[in-house]
């Protein structure tokens, strides 16, 4: 029997309203490690999993007994999008529970000057998006571009990447990534 530890962990984390970064702070486990586990790119040892679960907090037995419901919902009103961002970057996710799903769709909003951080993001999968309004600077490896309304991006997420809103107005983007990584 194969258990999808990554999706199960993501579901438990989001059910407790925790971002990957918040869980990392609580446990001392690097955010990148939690991301790799949730995308099933890394299998944690029992000790590492227990340490992560202590930050939620739940026990190993509860974690493995938990059976998330797979959503069959097909349509979402704007007010039903799940906010998974914080601070100057809003990430509104389509669907509250992505357990068993292989695609994550986000409506992103970056306030002027908002940045995903000086340390580039790296994770499993692919991602792409289309800028709806504002201007977004995207760095992928050593390549940097400023995208405006109607411009798009699509790349392998193993490549180090970073997003930053440039200009005086917020930037809105609709994006998708597979597998879900937030």
C-alpha positions as CSV (number, residue, x, y, z in Angstrom):
1,X,0.0,0.0,0.0
2,X,1.4,3.4,-1.0
3,X,0.7,6.4,1.1
4,X,1.0,9.9,-0.4
5,X,2.9,11.5,2.5
6,X,3.4,14.8,0.6
7,X,-0.2,15.5,-0.1
8,X,-1.2,14.3,3.3
9,X,1.3,16.6,5.0
10,X,0.2,19.6,2.8
11,X,-3.5,18.9,3.6
12,X,-2.8,18.7,7.4
13,X,-0.6,21.9,7.2
14,X,-3.3,23.9,5.4
15,X,-6.1,22.5,7.5
16,X,-4.2,24.1,10.5
17,X,-3.8,27.4,8.5
18,X,0.0,27.1,8.4
19,X,2.3,28.2,5.5
20,X,5.3,26.1,4.7
21,X,7.5,28.9,6.1
22,X,5.5,29.1,9.4
23,X,5.8,25.3,9.8
24,X,9.5,25.5,9.1
25,X,9.9,28.2,11.8
26,X,8.0,26.1,14.3
27,X,10.1,23.0,13.7
28,X,13.5,24.1,12.7
29,X,13.2,22.1,9.5
30,X,14.1,24.1,6.4
31,X,11.3,25.4,4.3
32,X,12.9,23.7,1.2
33,X,12.8,20.3,3.0
34,X,9.0,20.7,3.7
35,X,8.5,21.7,0.1
36,X,10.4,18.7,-1.2
37,X,8.4,16.4,1.1
38,X,5.0,17.9,0.1
39,X,5.9,17.6,-3.6
40,X,6.9,13.9,-3.0
41,X,10.5,14.6,-4.2
42,X,11.8,13.5,-0.8
43,X,10.7,10.8,1.7
44,X,11.3,11.9,5.3
45,X,12.6,9.5,7.9
46,X,10.2,8.7,10.7
47,X,12.1,11.0,13.0
48,X,12.0,13.9,10.6
49,X,8.3,13.4,9.9
50,X,7.6,13.4,13.7
51,X,9.6,16.6,14.1
52,X,7.5,18.3,11.4
53,X,4.2,17.0,12.8
54,X,5.1,18.3,16.2
55,X,4.9,21.7,14.7
56,X,1.3,21.3,13.6
57,X,0.9,19.6,16.3
58,X,-0.4,16.1,15.6
59,X,1.0,12.6,16.3
60,X,2.2,10.0,13.8
61,X,-0.8,7.8,14.4
62,X,-3.3,10.6,13.7
63,X,-1.3,11.6,10.6
64,X,-1.5,8.1,9.1
65,X,-5.1,7.6,10.2
66,X,-6.2,10.9,8.6
67,X,-8.1,10.5,5.3
68,X,-8.6,13.8,3.6
69,X,-11.7,14.2,1.5
70,X,-11.0,14.6,-2.2
71,X,-13.0,17.6,-3.4
72,X,-15.5,17.0,-6.3
73,X,-16.4,20.7,-6.4
74,X,-16.0,22.1,-9.9
75,X,-16.8,25.8,-9.5
76,X,-15.6,28.5,-7.0
77,X,-16.9,32.0,-6.4
78,X,-14.3,34.7,-5.8
79,X,-15.0,34.7,-2.1
80,X,-14.4,30.9,-1.9
81,X,-10.8,31.1,-3.0
82,X,-8.5,30.1,-0.1
83,X,-5.9,32.7,0.9
84,X,-2.5,30.9,1.4
85,X,-0.2,34.0,1.2
86,X,0.5,36.6,3.8
87,X,2.0,40.1,4.0
88,X,2.6,41.9,0.8
89,X,1.9,38.9,-1.4
90,X,-1.6,37.3,-1.7
91,X,-2.0,33.8,-3.1
92,X,-5.7,32.9,-3.5
93,X,-5.9,29.2,-4.3
94,X,-8.7,27.5,-6.3
95,X,-9.9,24.8,-3.9
96,X,-9.3,24.5,-0.2
97,X,-8.0,21.0,-0.3
98,X,-5.7,19.8,-3.0
99,X,-5.3,16.3,-1.7
100,X,-5.1,13.9,-4.6
101,X,-4.9,16.7,-7.1
102,X,-1.9,17.3,-9.4
103,X,-2.5,20.9,-10.3
104,X,-2.5,24.1,-8.2
105,X,-4.1,27.3,-9.6
106,X,-3.5,30.6,-7.9
107,X,-4.7,34.2,-8.3
108,X,-1.6,36.1,-7.1
109,X,-1.4,39.8,-6.1
110,X,1.9,41.4,-5.3
111,X,1.9,44.8,-3.7
112,X,4.4,47.4,-5.0
113,X,7.9,46.3,-4.0
114,X,6.7,42.8,-2.8
115,X,9.3,40.1,-3.4
116,X,9.4,36.4,-2.9
117,X,12.8,36.8,-1.2
118,X,16.5,37.1,-2.0
119,X,16.9,33.3,-1.8
120,X,15.5,31.9,-5.0
121,X,12.7,29.3,-4.9
122,X,13.4,25.8,-6.1
123,X,11.0,22.9,-6.1
124,X,9.7,20.0,-8.1
125,X,7.5,20.5,-11.1
126,X,6.6,23.1,-13.6
127,X,4.8,26.5,-13.3
128,X,3.4,29.1,-15.5
129,X,1.3,32.2,-15.4
130,X,-0.1,35.3,-17.1
131,X,0.2,38.8,-15.8
132,X,-3.2,40.5,-15.7
133,X,-2.1,43.9,-14.4
134,X,0.9,45.7,-13.1
135,X,4.5,44.7,-13.8
136,X,6.3,41.7,-12.5
137,X,10.0,41.1,-12.5
138,X,10.8,37.4,-12.8
139,X,14.3,35.9,-12.5
140,X,14.8,32.3,-13.6
141,X,18.4,31.1,-13.2
142,X,20.5,34.1,-14.5
143,X,17.7,35.4,-16.8
144,X,15.6,38.3,-15.7
145,X,12.5,39.8,-17.4
146,X,9.9,42.4,-16.5
147,X,6.5,41.3,-17.6
148,X,3.4,43.4,-18.1
149,X,-0.3,42.8,-18.8
150,X,-0.8,39.9,-21.2
151,X,2.8,38.6,-20.9
152,X,3.4,35.1,-19.6
153,X,6.0,32.7,-18.2
154,X,6.4,29.0,-18.0
155,X,9.4,27.1,-16.7
156,X,10.7,24.0,-14.9
157,X,10.5,24.8,-11.2
158,X,13.9,23.0,-10.5
159,X,15.4,26.2,-11.9
160,X,16.0,28.8,-9.2
161,X,13.4,31.5,-9.5
162,X,12.2,34.7,-7.9
163,X,9.2,37.1,-8.3
164,X,9.1,40.9,-7.6
165,X,6.5,43.6,-8.2
166,X,8.0,46.6,-9.9
167,X,6.3,49.9,-10.4
168,X,3.8,51.9,-8.4
169,X,0.7,49.6,-8.7
170,X,0.0,46.1,-7.5
171,X,0.6,43.3,-9.9
172,X,-2.0,40.5,-10.5
173,X,-1.2,37.2,-12.0
174,X,-3.1,34.0,-12.6
175,X,-0.7,31.0,-12.2
176,X,-0.6,27.2,-12.2
177,X,1.9,24.7,-10.9
178,X,2.1,21.0,-11.0
179,X,2.4,19.3,-8.6
180,X,1.0,21.7,-6.0
181,X,3.8,23.2,-4.0
182,X,2.3,25.6,-1.5
